[in-house]
Amino acid sequence: MAGVQGSVVVALRLSRDGSVLAGEVLSGNGLLASAAETTLKTWAFAPCEQEGGCEFNMKVRYLLLGEPRDISQCEDTFEFDNGDQILVTSQFAKAIKD
């Protein structure tokens, strides 16, 4: 996660079958925004019963924990909160030195 943490809000438009038709970043750090938008566009959500689909905002929070480690030892976790928030945690990766 490049040593960057923070939140990104993405507006999603879903089809009736729950697939993502469109996503647009509403706020957040530019380094994180593209990853959040791209990832959410690949997801499928519960079917939407509204004619023409549904729209809602999803907040993705990126949080770095602990001391720097070798990148091969950094673990990522994903937690869903209230159906409209995702918490992505990882550990700091040490800088690569030649």
N, C-alpha and C positions, 0 to 999 in steps of 0.2 A: 504494500500500500504506500510505498515511497515516502514514509515518514509523515504522511498527511492524514489528519483525522477531521471529522466534522459531519455535517448532515447535508443531504440532498433531498429535495422534494421534486417528484416527477408526477405530472398529470398523465393519467392513463385513460385511454378510451378502449373499451372492451366490446367484442361482438356478443351476440346472445349465447354463443357456445363457450364463452370465457376466454377466447384467444385475444391477444392484444392487437388492436388495429393501429394504434398510434400512441406515442409517448412524447412528452415535451418537458424538459427541465424547467422548473419554475424558479428554483433557487439552489444555491450551494456552490461549493468550491469547484472550479473548472476542472481540476485534476481528478476529482471524484465523480463529477456529474456525468461525464461521458460513459464511464463504466457502469454507473447505476442505470442510466437510461438504456444502454445496450443490453444489459442483463435482463432488466424487467421486460423488455420487448420479446424476449424468448420464452417467458413464462406463460403458463395457462392458469386461469383463475376459475372459480366456481361459475357455472352458467348464470347468466343474467336474464331475468324474466321481463325486463323492460323492452318494449318495442324499440328497435334501433340501437340497442346496447346500453352500456352503462359508462359513466365517467366518475373517476375518483382520484384522489391524490395519495401517493404512497411516499412515505418518508423513509429514507435509508440512512442510518447512522453508522459511521465508520469510527471505530475506537481502537487505539493501540494500547497494549498492556505490557507490563514487565520490562525487563532489561533487554538490550540488544542481543540477538542470537544469530547464529548462522541461519541463512534463509531456509535451508533444508529442514531446520527444526522448528520453523514458525508454523503454527497451526491456526487455521481460520475457523471460526464458528459462526453460525447464523441462527438468530432467534427471532421469532415472530411475536409481535406484541399488538394486541387489539385489532389485528387484521389489517391495519393500515400503516404499520411500522415494522421495519426490519433492522435488527442490530447486527452488524458485522464486526466481529472482534478478531484481532490478529496481534502478533507480537512484533516489536521493532526488529528489523533485520539489520545486521551489521553491514557497514559499507564494504564493498568488495575492493580488495587491494591486490595489485599485481606484484 
